[in-house]
């Protein structure tokens, strides 16, 4: 799944997009990203799925467009 990265989070992740193995929901995705990029824990950020703000329990599909904002 492709995850687009915006704003200050690009500096944290050192990229504007990431390729992530499928995750079940946003909470699992955020956990994986925060393990890979511990500095993410220091920032408040939202996750959008298919151009809509999404809650932690939003189920992710491989075809979803995911963005960190």
N, C-alpha and C positions, 0 to 999 in steps of 0.2 A: 504494500500500500504506500502511495506517495503522500508525504506530509509536507506541506508548504510552511515555511517559517518566515515570520515578518518582524519588523522592528528590531528592538534591542536583542530579541531572542536569536536573531541571525548572528550577532556577535558571540553569544553564549554557545551556540551550536556550530559556529564557524562555517555555516552554509545557509542557503535559502531554501533548500529542500532536502528531505531525507527519504530513504527507502526503508520501510519497516515491515517486518514479517507481520502477518495478520494478527490483530489483537481483538479480543472479544468485545471490549467496550472502552470508553474514554478513560475510565479509571485505570485500567490495565495498561493502556497506551501511555498515560502520564507516568505511571510507575516505571515502565521500561525506559522512557526518555530521561527521567530524573536519576535513574541508575547510570545511564550512559553519559549524561551531562549533569553532574551534581549541582552545578551553579544554577540550574533551572529552579531549584528549590528556593533560591533567594529572590525570585521574581514572581509577581502575580501575573498570570496569563490565562487566557481563555482558549477554548478549542471550538472551532466551527466545523460542522460537517455539512457538506453540500450547501455552503453559504448561509448556514443558520447557526446561531449560538446553540451549544449543546451541553446537556447535563452529563455528569460523570457516569450515569448508568445508560447512556445512549449506546446501543449496540452498533458496532461497526461492521461494514461489509467491505470486501476487497475493492469494490468499484466506487466507494465513497471518496469524495474530494475532502481532504482533511487539512485544516490550517491552524497553526499556533499563532495567536495574536496577543 
